[in-house]
């Protein structure tokens, strides 16, 4: 993690995203994305454009745990975050974990961070 003044805000945002994802409340999760956001998710080859389309992606029962991340402030209201997280879910009675890496681009809108771009992919073996 970096030490610039936005680190606390970014950490709080990532914790919020994780909690919201783990509660499986698609409406609340999509509210963390801008209306014109783009998502390239781990479990689909499709590029989802716009909050309405992104809502169709988040339909699973997995949970996520953030691991490490680093952020860079690109402008006073834009931050790039790169990191890793682990998705977990029960499949055929067994816990399965999928380590993945992510990139978020956040833009501050009205004092609130929102995701403009989200890319996620499983870690290579």
The first five atom37 places (N, CA, C, CB, O) and aatype in JSON, in Angstrom:
{
  "aatype": [20, 20, 20, 20, 20, 20, 20, 20, 20, 20, 20, 20, 20, 20, 20, 20, 20, 20, 20, 20, 20, 20, 20, 20, 20, 20, 20, 20, 20, 20, 20, 20, 20, 20, 20, 20, 20, 20, 20, 20, 20, 20, 20, 20, 20, 20, 20, 20, 20, 20, 20, 20, 20, 20, 20, 20, 20, 20, 20, 20, 20, 20, 20, 20, 20, 20, 20, 20, 20, 20, 20, 20, 20, 20, 20, 20, 20, 20, 20, 20, 20, 20, 20, 20, 20, 20, 20, 20, 20, 20, 20, 20, 20, 20, 20, 20, 20, 20, 20, 20, 20, 20, 20, 20, 20, 20, 20, 20, 20, 20, 20, 20, 20, 20, 20, 20, 20, 20, 20, 20, 20, 20, 20, 20, 20],
  "atom_mask": [
    [1, 1, 1, 1, 1],
    [1, 1, 1, 1, 1],
    [1, 1, 1, 1, 1],
    [1, 1, 1, 1, 1],
    [1, 1, 1, 1, 1],
    [1, 1, 1, 1, 1],
    [1, 1, 1, 1, 1],
    [1, 1, 1, 1, 1],
    [1, 1, 1, 1, 1],
    [1, 1, 1, 1, 1],
    [1, 1, 1, 1, 1],
    [1, 1, 1, 1, 1],
    [1, 1, 1, 1, 1],
    [1, 1, 1, 1, 1],
    [1, 1, 1, 1, 1],
    [1, 1, 1, 1, 1],
    [1, 1, 1, 1, 1],
    [1, 1, 1, 1, 1],
    [1, 1, 1, 1, 1],
    [1, 1, 1, 1, 1],
    [1, 1, 1, 1, 1],
    [1, 1, 1, 1, 1],
    [1, 1, 1, 1, 1],
    [1, 1, 1, 1, 1],
    [1, 1, 1, 1, 1],
    [1, 1, 1, 1, 1],
    [1, 1, 1, 1, 1],
    [1, 1, 1, 1, 1],
    [1, 1, 1, 1, 1],
    [1, 1, 1, 1, 1],
    [1, 1, 1, 1, 1],
    [1, 1, 1, 1, 1],
    [1, 1, 1, 1, 1],
    [1, 1, 1, 1, 1],
    [1, 1, 1, 1, 1],
    [1, 1, 1, 1, 1],
    [1, 1, 1, 1, 1],
    [1, 1, 1, 1, 1],
    [1, 1, 1, 1, 1],
    [1, 1, 1, 1, 1],
    [1, 1, 1, 1, 1],
    [1, 1, 1, 1, 1],
    [1, 1, 1, 1, 1],
    [1, 1, 1, 1, 1],
    [1, 1, 1, 1, 1],
    [1, 1, 1, 1, 1],
    [1, 1, 1, 1, 1],
    [1, 1, 1, 1, 1],
    [1, 1, 1, 1, 1],
    [1, 1, 1, 1, 1],
    [1, 1, 1, 1, 1],
    [1, 1, 1, 1, 1],
    [1, 1, 1, 1, 1],
    [1, 1, 1, 1, 1],
    [1, 1, 1, 1, 1],
    [1, 1, 1, 1, 1],
    [1, 1, 1, 1, 1],
    [1, 1, 1, 1, 1],
    [1, 1, 1, 1, 1],
    [1, 1, 1, 1, 1],
    [1, 1, 1, 1, 1],
    [1, 1, 1, 1, 1],
    [1, 1, 1, 1, 1],
    [1, 1, 1, 1, 1],
    [1, 1, 1, 1, 1],
    [1, 1, 1, 1, 1],
    [1, 1, 1, 1, 1],
    [1, 1, 1, 1, 1],
    [1, 1, 1, 1, 1],
    [1, 1, 1, 1, 1],
    [1, 1, 1, 1, 1],
    [1, 1, 1, 1, 1],
    [1, 1, 1, 1, 1],
    [1, 1, 1, 1, 1],
    [1, 1, 1, 1, 1],
    [1, 1, 1, 1, 1],
    [1, 1, 1, 1, 1],
    [1, 1, 1, 1, 1],
    [1, 1, 1, 1, 1],
    [1, 1, 1, 1, 1],
    [1, 1, 1, 1, 1],
    [1, 1, 1, 1, 1],
    [1, 1, 1, 1, 1],
    [1, 1, 1, 1, 1],
    [1, 1, 1, 1, 1],
    [1, 1, 1, 1, 1],
    [1, 1, 1, 1, 1],
    [1, 1, 1, 1, 1],
    [1, 1, 1, 1, 1],
    [1, 1, 1, 1, 1],
    [1, 1, 1, 1, 1],
    [1, 1, 1, 1, 1],
    [1, 1, 1, 1, 1],
    [1, 1, 1, 1, 1],
    [1, 1, 1, 1, 1],
    [1, 1, 1, 1, 1],
    [1, 1, 1, 1, 1],
    [1, 1, 1, 1, 1],
    [1, 1, 1, 1, 1],
    [1, 1, 1, 1, 1],
    [1, 1, 1, 1, 1],
    [1, 1, 1, 1, 1],
    [1, 1, 1, 1, 1],
    [1, 1, 1, 1, 1],
    [1, 1, 1, 1, 1],
    [1, 1, 1, 1, 1],
    [1, 1, 1, 1, 1],
    [1, 1, 1, 1, 1],
    [1, 1, 1, 1, 1],
    [1, 1, 1, 1, 1],
    [1, 1, 1, 1, 1],
    [1, 1, 1, 1, 1],
    [1, 1, 1, 1, 1],
    [1, 1, 1, 1, 1],
    [1, 1, 1, 1, 1],
    [1, 1, 1, 1, 1],
    [1, 1, 1, 1, 1],
    [1, 1, 1, 1, 1],
    [1, 1, 1, 1, 1],
    [1, 1, 1, 1, 1],
    [1, 1, 1, 1, 1],
    [1, 1, 1, 1, 1],
    [1, 1, 1, 1, 1],
    [1, 1, 1, 1, 1],
    [1, 1, 1, 1, 1]
  ],
  "atom_positions": [
    [[0.84, -1.17, 0.0], [0.0, 0.0, 0.0], [0.89, 1.24, 0.0], [-0.96, 0.0, 1.22], [1.98, 1.25, 0.57]],
    [[0.41, 2.27, -0.64], [1.23, 3.47, -0.64], [0.86, 4.36, 0.54], [1.06, 4.24, -1.96], [-0.07, 4.06, 1.29]],
    [[1.59, 5.44, 0.7], [1.41, 6.28, 1.88], [0.84, 7.66, 1.56], [2.71, 6.44, 2.58], [0.91, 8.55, 2.4]],
    [[0.26, 7.85, 0.37], [-0.26, 9.19, 0.1], [-1.54, 9.43, 0.89], [-0.52, 9.38, -1.41], [-2.07, 8.51, 1.52]],
    [[-2.03, 10.65, 0.85], [-3.15, 11.05, 1.71], [-4.45, 10.32, 1.39], [-3.37, 12.52, 1.6], [-5.37, 10.32, 2.21]],
    [[-4.55, 9.72, 0.23], [-5.8, 9.05, -0.14], [-5.82, 7.59, 0.31], [-6.0, 9.12, -1.63], [-6.84, 6.91, 0.14]],
    [[-4.73, 7.09, 0.89], [-4.66, 5.67, 1.26], [-5.8, 5.24, 2.17], [-3.34, 5.37, 1.93], [-6.39, 4.19, 1.96]],
    [[-6.11, 6.04, 3.18], [-7.19, 5.69, 4.1], [-8.52, 5.61, 3.36], [-7.28, 6.72, 5.25], [-9.28, 4.66, 3.56]],
    [[-8.81, 6.59, 2.51], [-10.04, 6.57, 1.72], [-10.11, 5.34, 0.82], [-10.14, 7.84, 0.87], [-11.15, 4.71, 0.71]],
    [[-9.0, 5.02, 0.2], [-8.96, 3.87, -0.71], [-9.17, 2.58, 0.07], [-7.62, 3.82, -1.48], [-9.96, 1.72, -0.34]],
    [[-8.49, 2.44, 1.19], [-8.66, 1.24, 2.03], [-10.13, 1.1, 2.45], [-7.74, 1.3, 3.28], [-10.69, 0.01, 2.38]],
    [[-10.73, 2.2, 2.88], [-12.14, 2.16, 3.29], [-13.04, 1.79, 2.12], [-12.56, 3.52, 3.85], [-14.0, 1.04, 2.29]],
    [[-12.74, 2.3, 0.92], [-13.53, 1.95, -0.25], [-13.41, 0.45, -0.56], [-13.1, 2.78, -1.47], [-14.41, -0.21, -0.8]],
    [[-12.19, -0.07, -0.55], [-11.99, -1.49, -0.84], [-12.67, -2.38, 0.2], [-10.5, -1.82, -0.9], [-13.23, -3.42, -0.14]],
    [[-12.63, -1.97, 1.46], [-13.34, -2.72, 2.51], [-14.84, -2.69, 2.25], [-13.02, -2.14, 3.91], [-15.52, -3.7, 2.43]],
    [[-15.36, -1.54, 1.84], [-16.78, -1.42, 1.51], [-17.13, -2.32, 0.34], [-17.14, 0.03, 1.19], [-18.14, -3.02, 0.38]],
    [[-16.31, -2.31, -0.72], [-16.57, -3.15, -1.89], [-16.59, -4.62, -1.48], [-15.49, -2.91, -2.99], [-17.47, -5.37, -1.89]],
    [[-15.62, -5.02, -0.67], [-15.54, -6.42, -0.22], [-16.79, -6.8, 0.6], [-14.27, -6.65, 0.63], [-17.41, -7.84, 0.34]],
    [[-17.15, -5.97, 1.58], [-18.35, -6.26, 2.4], [-19.6, -6.36, 1.53], [-18.54, -5.17, 3.47], [-20.42, -7.26, 1.71]],
    [[-19.74, -5.43, 0.61], [-20.92, -5.39, -0.25], [-20.96, -6.6, -1.16], [-20.95, -4.09, -1.08], [-22.02, -7.2, -1.34]],
    [[-19.83, -6.97, -1.74], [-19.75, -8.17, -2.59], [-20.15, -9.4, -1.78], [-18.31, -8.35, -3.16], [-20.93, -10.23, -2.26]],
    [[-19.64, -9.51, -0.56], [-19.88, -10.7, 0.26], [-21.32, -10.79, 0.77], [-18.93, -10.71, 1.43], [-21.77, -11.87, 1.15]],
    [[-22.03, -9.7, 0.78], [-23.45, -9.72, 1.18], [-24.36, -10.09, 0.02], [-23.85, -8.35, 1.73], [-25.56, -10.32, 0.23]],
    [[-23.82, -10.17, -1.18], [-24.57, -10.57, -2.38], [-25.74, -9.64, -2.65], [-25.06, -12.0, -2.23], [-26.81, -10.08, -3.1]],
    [[-25.54, -8.37, -2.38], [-26.55, -7.34, -2.66], [-26.14, -6.62, -3.94], [-26.7, -6.33, -1.47], [-25.45, -5.6, -3.91]],
    [[-26.58, -7.17, -5.07], [-26.18, -6.64, -6.37], [-26.48, -5.16, -6.51], [-26.86, -7.4, -7.48], [-25.66, -4.41, -7.03]],
    [[-27.65, -4.73, -6.04], [-28.02, -3.32, -6.17], [-27.04, -2.41, -5.44], [-29.43, -3.08, -5.65], [-26.66, -1.36, -5.95]],
    [[-26.62, -2.82, -4.24], [-25.66, -2.02, -3.47], [-24.27, -2.06, -4.09], [-25.6, -2.52, -2.02], [-23.55, -1.06, -4.07]],
    [[-23.89, -3.21, -4.63], [-22.58, -3.34, -5.26], [-22.51, -2.48, -6.52], [-22.29, -4.82, -5.6], [-21.53, -1.77, -6.73]],
    [[-23.53, -2.55, -7.33], [-23.55, -1.77, -8.57], [-23.56, -0.27, -8.28], [-24.77, -2.14, -9.43], [-23.08, 0.52, -9.09]],
    [[-24.08, 0.12, -7.14], [-24.08, 1.54, -6.76], [-22.66, 2.06, -6.54], [-24.91, 1.74, -5.49], [-22.45, 3.28, -6.5]],
    [[-21.69, 1.17, -6.39], [-20.29, 1.58, -6.22], [-19.6, 1.84, -7.57], [-19.52, 0.52, -5.45], [-18.44, 2.25, -7.6]],
    [[-20.3, 1.6, -8.66], [-19.78, 1.8, -10.02], [-20.44, 3.02, -10.64], [-20.01, 0.54, -10.89], [-21.59, 3.33, -10.33]],
    [[-19.72, 3.72, -11.53], [-20.32, 4.83, -12.25], [-21.31, 4.27, -13.28], [-19.22, 5.71, -12.95], [-21.25, 3.09, -13.63]],
    [[-22.2, 5.11, -13.75], [-23.19, 4.67, -14.74], [-22.54, 4.19, -16.03], [-24.16, 5.81, -15.05], [-23.1, 3.35, -16.73]],
    [[-21.35, 4.71, -16.34], [-20.67, 4.34, -17.57], [-19.45, 3.44, -17.32], [-20.24, 5.59, -18.32], [-18.57, 3.35, -18.17]],
    [[-19.41, 2.78, -16.16], [-18.26, 1.95, -15.8], [-18.1, 0.76, -16.75], [-18.41, 1.44, -14.37], [-19.04, 0.37, -17.44]],
    [[-16.88, 0.22, -16.76], [-16.58, -0.98, -17.54], [-16.04, -2.05, -16.6], [-15.56, -0.67, -18.67], [-15.26, -1.76, -15.7]],
    [[-16.48, -3.3, -16.83], [-16.04, -4.43, -16.03], [-15.63, -5.57, -16.94], [-17.13, -4.89, -15.06], [-16.41, -6.02, -17.78]],
    [[-14.41, -6.04, -16.77], [-13.93, -7.27, -17.41], [-13.71, -8.24, -16.27], [-12.59, -7.03, -18.29], [-12.67, -8.2, -15.61]],
    [[-14.67, -9.12, -16.02], [-14.67, -9.97, -14.85], [-13.86, -11.24, -14.98], [-16.04, -10.32, -14.51], [-13.42, -11.62, -16.07]],
    [[-13.66, -11.89, -13.85], [-12.88, -13.12, -13.77], [-13.59, -14.29, -14.45], [-12.58, -13.46, -12.33], [-12.94, -15.13, -15.08]],
    [[-14.9, -14.36, -14.31], [-15.63, -15.55, -14.74], [-16.35, -15.41, -16.07], [-16.62, -15.92, -13.69], [-17.18, -16.25, -16.41]],
    [[-16.04, -14.38, -16.83], [-16.68, -14.18, -18.12], [-15.74, -13.45, -19.06], [-18.0, -13.39, -17.95], [-14.97, -12.57, -18.65]],
    [[-15.8, -13.82, -20.33], [-14.97, -13.15, -21.34], [-15.61, -11.85, -21.82], [-14.74, -14.08, -22.53], [-14.96, -11.06, -22.51]],
    [[-16.86, -11.63, -21.46], [-17.6, -10.45, -21.93], [-17.11, -9.18, -21.23], [-19.1, -10.63, -21.69], [-16.77, -9.21, -20.04]],
    [[-17.08, -8.09, -21.96], [-16.84, -6.77, -21.39], [-18.2, -6.17, -21.06], [-16.02, -5.85, -22.37], [-19.02, -5.97, -21.95]],
    [[-18.43, -5.88, -19.78], [-19.7, -5.31, -19.33], [-19.55, -3.8, -19.27], [-20.12, -5.89, -17.93], [-18.65, -3.28, -18.6]],
    [[-20.42, -3.1, -19.97], [-20.34, -1.64, -20.05], [-21.61, -1.04, -19.47], [-20.11, -1.17, -21.51], [-22.71, -1.34, -19.94]],
    [[-21.45, -0.2, -18.47], [-22.58, 0.46, -17.84], [-23.07, -0.31, -16.62], [-23.71, 0.63, -18.83], [-22.98, -1.54, -16.57]],
    [[-23.57, 0.43, -15.65], [-24.0, -0.17, -14.39], [-25.08, -1.23, -14.59], [-24.5, 0.91, -13.45], [-25.05, -2.26, -13.91]],
    [[-26.02, -1.0, -15.49], [-27.1, -1.98, -15.71], [-26.54, -3.3, -16.22], [-28.13, -1.42, -16.71], [-26.96, -4.37, -15.78]],
    [[-25.6, -3.24, -17.14], [-25.0, -4.46, -17.66], [-24.13, -5.13, -16.58], [-24.15, -4.15, -18.91], [-24.13, -6.36, -16.45]],
    [[-23.4, -4.33, -15.82], [-22.56, -4.87, -14.75], [-23.41, -5.62, -13.73], [-21.77, -3.74, -14.06], [-22.96, -6.62, -13.17]],
    [[-24.62, -5.16, -13.49], [-25.52, -5.83, -12.54], [-25.79, -7.27, -12.95], [-26.84, -5.07, -12.42], [-26.02, -8.13, -12.1]],
    [[-25.77, -7.55, -14.24], [-26.03, -8.92, -14.71], [-24.85, -9.84, -14.45], [-26.36, -8.91, -16.19], [-25.01, -11.06, -14.47]],
    [[-23.68, -9.29, -14.23], [-22.48, -10.09, -13.97], [-22.47, -10.64, -12.55], [-21.22, -9.26, -14.22], [-22.1, -11.8, -12.34]],
    [[-22.85, -9.85, -11.58], [-22.74, -10.22, -10.17], [-23.95, -11.04, -9.73], [-22.61, -8.96, -9.29], [-24.88, -10.52, -9.11]],
    [[-23.93, -12.33, -10.07], [-25.05, -13.21, -9.76], [-24.64, -14.48, -9.03], [-25.77, -13.57, -11.02], [-25.44, -15.41, -8.95]],
    [[-23.44, -14.54, -8.51], [-22.97, -15.77, -7.89], [-23.04, -15.75, -6.39], [-21.57, -16.04, -8.31], [-23.49, -14.78, -5.78]],
    [[-22.6, -16.84, -5.78], [-22.6, -16.98, -4.34], [-21.21, -16.93, -3.74], [-23.26, -18.25, -3.95], [-21.02, -17.3, -2.58]],
    [[-20.23, -16.49, -4.51], [-18.85, -16.45, -4.03], [-18.66, -15.32, -3.02], [-17.87, -16.28, -5.21], [-19.44, -14.37, -2.97]],
    [[-17.62, -15.45, -2.23], [-17.17, -14.37, -1.36], [-15.77, -13.99, -1.81], [-17.2, -14.78, 0.16], [-15.12, -14.72, -2.56]],
    [[-15.31, -12.84, -1.35], [-13.99, -12.36, -1.74], [-13.26, -11.84, -0.51], [-14.09, -11.25, -2.82], [-13.88, -11.31, 0.42]],
    [[-11.95, -11.99, -0.51], [-11.11, -11.43, 0.54], [-9.96, -10.68, -0.13], [-10.58, -12.54, 1.52], [-9.17, -11.27, -0.87]],
    [[-9.89, -9.39, 0.15], [-8.79, -8.59, -0.38], [-7.48, -9.04, 0.25], [-9.03, -7.07, -0.12], [-7.43, -9.38, 1.44]],
    [[-6.44, -9.05, -0.54], [-5.12, -9.38, -0.01], [-4.25, -8.13, -0.05], [-4.45, -10.54, -0.82], [-4.4, -7.26, 0.81]],
    [[-3.37, -8.02, -1.02], [-2.5, -6.84, -1.1], [-2.98, -5.93, -2.22], [-1.03, -7.26, -1.35], [-3.61, -6.38, -3.18]],
    [[-2.69, -4.65, -2.08], [-3.02, -3.7, -3.13], [-2.09, -2.49, -3.04], [-4.49, -3.26, -3.03], [-1.51, -2.2, -1.99]],
    [[-1.98, -1.82, -4.15], [-1.17, -0.6, -4.26], [-2.0, 0.4, -5.05], [0.23, -0.88, -4.96], [-2.75, 0.03, -5.95]],
    [[-1.87, 1.66, -4.7], [-2.62, 2.68, -5.43], [-1.69, 3.81, -5.86], [-3.76, 3.24, -4.56], [-0.67, 4.09, -5.24]],
    [[-2.1, 4.44, -6.94], [-1.4, 5.6, -7.48], [-2.45, 6.65, -7.8], [-0.55, 5.23, -8.75], [-3.44, 6.36, -8.47]],
    [[-2.23, 7.85, -7.32], [-3.13, 8.95, -7.64], [-2.76, 9.49, -9.01], [-3.06, 10.08, -6.56], [-1.64, 9.95, -9.23]],
    [[-3.72, 9.42, -9.94], [-3.47, 9.88, -11.3], [-3.86, 11.34, -11.48], [-4.23, 9.02, -12.29], [-3.27, 12.05, -12.3]],
    [[-4.84, 11.79, -10.73], [-5.3, 13.18, -10.71], [-5.98, 13.38, -9.36], [-6.28, 13.5, -11.93], [-6.18, 12.41, -8.62]],
    [[-6.34, 14.59, -9.04], [-6.92, 14.84, -7.71], [-8.18, 14.03, -7.45], [-7.23, 16.32, -7.55], [-8.53, 13.79, -6.3]],
    [[-8.87, 13.59, -8.51], [-10.11, 12.83, -8.34], [-10.08, 11.46, -9.03], [-11.26, 13.63, -8.87], [-11.14, 10.86, -9.24]],
    [[-8.89, 10.97, -9.39], [-8.77, 9.68, -10.07], [-7.62, 8.89, -9.46], [-8.54, 9.87, -11.59], [-6.51, 9.39, -9.3]],
    [[-7.91, 7.63, -9.11], [-6.92, 6.74, -8.48], [-6.92, 5.4, -9.2], [-7.22, 6.55, -6.97], [-7.97, 4.87, -9.55]],
    [[-5.73, 4.88, -9.43], [-5.54, 3.54, -9.99], [-5.14, 2.61, -8.85], [-4.45, 3.55, -11.13], [-4.24, 2.92, -8.08]],
    [[-5.82, 1.47, -8.75], [-5.5, 0.48, -7.72], [-5.24, -0.85, -8.41], [-6.66, 0.35, -6.66], [-6.0, -1.27, -9.27]],
    [[-4.15, -1.49, -8.03], [-3.79, -2.81, -8.54], [-3.55, -3.7, -7.33], [-2.53, -2.75, -9.48], [-2.87, -3.3, -6.38]],
    [[-4.1, -4.9, -7.36], [-3.92, -5.78, -6.21], [-4.36, -7.19, -6.48], [-4.66, -5.24, -5.04], [-4.56, -7.61, -7.62]],
    [[-4.51, -7.92, -5.38], [-4.96, -9.31, -5.49], [-6.03, -9.57, -4.44], [-3.77, -10.29, -5.32], [-6.07, -8.95, -3.37]],
    [[-6.9, -10.52, -4.77], [-7.93, -10.98, -3.86], [-8.17, -12.45, -4.12], [-9.23, -10.16, -4.02], [-7.68, -13.0, -5.11]],
    [[-8.93, -13.1, -3.24], [-9.23, -14.52, -3.39], [-10.74, -14.69, -3.33], [-8.52, -15.38, -2.3], [-11.38, -14.27, -2.36]],
    [[-11.3, -15.3, -4.36], [-12.72, -15.65, -4.37], [-12.86, -17.05, -3.79], [-13.32, -15.57, -5.81], [-12.04, -17.93, -4.07]],
    [[-13.9, -17.27, -2.99], [-14.17, -18.58, -2.41], [-15.64, -18.91, -2.58], [-13.76, -18.64, -0.91], [-16.51, -18.03, -2.49]],
    [[-15.91, -20.19, -2.81], [-17.29, -20.65, -2.87], [-17.34, -22.14, -2.64], [-17.94, -20.29, -4.21], [-16.34, -22.84, -2.8]],
    [[-18.51, -22.63, -2.27], [-18.73, -24.05, -2.07], [-19.19, -24.64, -3.4], [-19.79, -24.31, -0.94], [-20.13, -24.16, -4.02]],
    [[-18.5, -25.68, -3.83], [-18.85, -26.37, -5.06], [-18.8, -27.88, -4.79], [-17.9, -25.97, -6.23], [-17.76, -28.41, -4.4]],
    [[-19.91, -28.54, -5.02], [-20.0, -29.98, -4.79], [-19.57, -30.35, -3.37], [-19.14, -30.74, -5.81], [-18.91, -31.36, -3.15]],
    [[-19.95, -29.51, -2.42], [-19.67, -29.78, -1.02], [-18.27, -29.44, -0.56], [-19.92, -31.19, -0.74], [-17.92, -29.69, 0.59]],
    [[-17.46, -28.87, -1.43], [-16.08, -28.53, -1.08], [-15.83, -27.04, -1.3], [-15.09, -29.36, -1.92], [-16.36, -26.43, -2.23]],
    [[-15.02, -26.47, -0.42], [-14.63, -25.07, -0.55], [-13.61, -24.96, -1.68], [-14.03, -24.52, 0.78], [-12.59, -25.65, -1.68]],
    [[-13.89, -24.09, -2.64], [-12.96, -23.82, -3.74], [-12.53, -22.37, -3.66], [-13.61, -24.14, -5.12], [-13.35, -21.48, -3.45]],
    [[-11.24, -22.14, -3.83], [-10.7, -20.79, -3.81], [-10.05, -20.47, -5.15], [-9.67, -20.62, -2.66], [-9.37, -21.31, -5.75]],
    [[-10.26, -19.26, -5.6], [-9.67, -18.79, -6.86], [-8.91, -17.51, -6.58], [-10.76, -18.57, -7.95], [-9.51, -16.44, -6.47]],
    [[-7.58, -17.6, -6.48], [-6.79, -16.38, -6.35], [-6.88, -15.58, -7.65], [-5.31, -16.7, -6.0], [-6.8, -16.15, -8.74]],
    [[-7.03, -14.29, -7.53], [-7.17, -13.44, -8.71], [-6.48, -12.11, -8.47], [-8.66, -13.22, -9.06], [-6.14, -11.75, -7.34]],
    [[-6.27, -11.41, -9.55], [-5.69, -10.07, -9.47], [-6.7, -9.09, -10.04], [-4.32, -9.99, -10.23], [-7.55, -9.46, -10.85]],
    [[-6.59, -7.85, -9.62], [-7.57, -6.86, -10.06], [-6.92, -5.51, -10.31], [-8.69, -6.72, -9.03], [-5.84, -5.2, -9.8]],
    [[-7.62, -4.74, -11.12], [-7.31, -3.33, -11.33], [-8.62, -2.57, -11.21], [-6.62, -3.08, -12.73], [-9.62, -2.93, -11.84]],
    [[-8.61, -1.54, -10.4], [-9.73, -0.6, -10.3], [-9.21, 0.77, -10.7], [-10.35, -0.58, -8.85], [-8.1, 1.15, -10.34]],
    [[-10.02, 1.5, -11.43], [-9.81, 2.93, -11.58], [-11.01, 3.58, -10.91], [-9.67, 3.37, -13.11], [-12.15, 3.32, -11.28]],
    [[-10.73, 4.41, -9.91], [-11.78, 5.09, -9.16], [-11.79, 6.57, -9.52], [-11.59, 4.91, -7.64], [-10.76, 7.19, -9.75]],
    [[-13.0, 7.11, -9.56], [-13.17, 8.55, -9.76], [-14.04, 9.08, -8.63], [-13.8, 8.86, -11.17], [-15.07, 8.5, -8.3]],
    [[-13.61, 10.18, -8.04], [-14.4, 10.79, -6.96], [-15.51, 11.62, -7.61], [-13.5, 11.68, -6.02], [-15.26, 12.51, -8.41]],
    [[-16.75, 11.3, -7.22], [-17.92, 12.01, -7.71], [-18.71, 12.49, -6.51], [-18.8, 11.1, -8.64], [-19.19, 11.68, -5.72]],
    [[-18.85, 13.79, -6.37], [-19.6, 14.33, -5.25], [-19.07, 13.89, -3.9], [-21.04, 13.94, -5.37], [-19.85, 13.67, -2.97]],
    [[-17.75, 13.76, -3.78], [-17.13, 13.36, -2.53], [-17.09, 11.87, -2.28], [-17.83, 14.0, -1.42], [-16.61, 11.43, -1.23]],
    [[-17.58, 11.07, -3.22], [-17.64, 9.62, -3.06], [-16.84, 8.95, -4.17], [-19.11, 9.12, -3.07], [-16.96, 9.33, -5.34]],
    [[-16.03, 7.96, -3.81], [-15.31, 7.18, -4.81], [-16.27, 6.24, -5.52], [-14.15, 6.39, -4.17], [-17.12, 5.62, -4.89]],
    [[-16.12, 6.14, -6.84], [-16.9, 5.22, -7.68], [-15.94, 4.53, -8.63], [-18.04, 5.96, -8.47], [-14.93, 5.1, -9.03]],
    [[-16.27, 3.3, -8.98], [-15.44, 2.52, -9.91], [-15.81, 2.9, -11.34], [-15.61, 0.99, -9.68], [-16.98, 2.83, -11.73]],
    [[-14.8, 3.3, -12.11], [-14.97, 3.62, -13.53], [-14.56, 2.41, -14.37], [-14.14, 4.88, -13.91], [-15.14, 2.14, -15.42]],
    [[-13.54, 1.71, -13.89], [-13.0, 0.56, -14.62], [-12.63, -0.51, -13.6], [-11.75, 0.96, -15.49], [-12.02, -0.22, -12.57]],
    [[-12.99, -1.76, -13.89], [-12.67, -2.9, -13.02], [-12.27, -4.06, -13.93], [-13.89, -3.3, -12.09], [-13.06, -4.53, -14.74]],
    [[-11.05, -4.51, -13.77], [-10.58, -5.7, -14.49], [-10.16, -6.72, -13.45], [-9.4, -5.36, -15.47], [-9.5, -6.38, -12.46]],
    [[-10.53, -7.97, -13.67], [-10.19, -9.04, -12.74], [-9.86, -10.28, -13.55], [-11.36, -9.32, -11.73], [-10.54, -10.6, -14.53]],
    [[-8.82, -10.98, -13.15], [-8.47, -12.23, -13.83], [-7.84, -13.18, -12.83], [-7.52, -11.98, -15.01], [-7.14, -12.77, -11.9]],
    [[-8.09, -14.47, -13.05], [-7.51, -15.48, -12.19], [-5.98, -15.43, -12.31], [-8.04, -16.89, -12.55], [-5.44, -15.16, -13.39]],
    [[-5.31, -15.7, -11.2], [-3.85, -15.74, -11.24], [-3.41, -16.87, -12.16], [-3.26, -15.92, -9.82], [-4.01, -17.94, -12.16]],
    [[-2.36, -16.64, -12.93], [-1.85, -17.74, -13.76], [-1.24, -18.83, -12.89], [-0.8, -17.21, -14.78], [-0.7, -18.56, -11.82]],
    [[-1.32, -20.03, -13.36], [-0.75, -21.16, -12.61], [0.75, -21.18, -12.7], [-1.3, -22.48, -13.11], [1.39, -22.05, -12.12]]
  ]
}
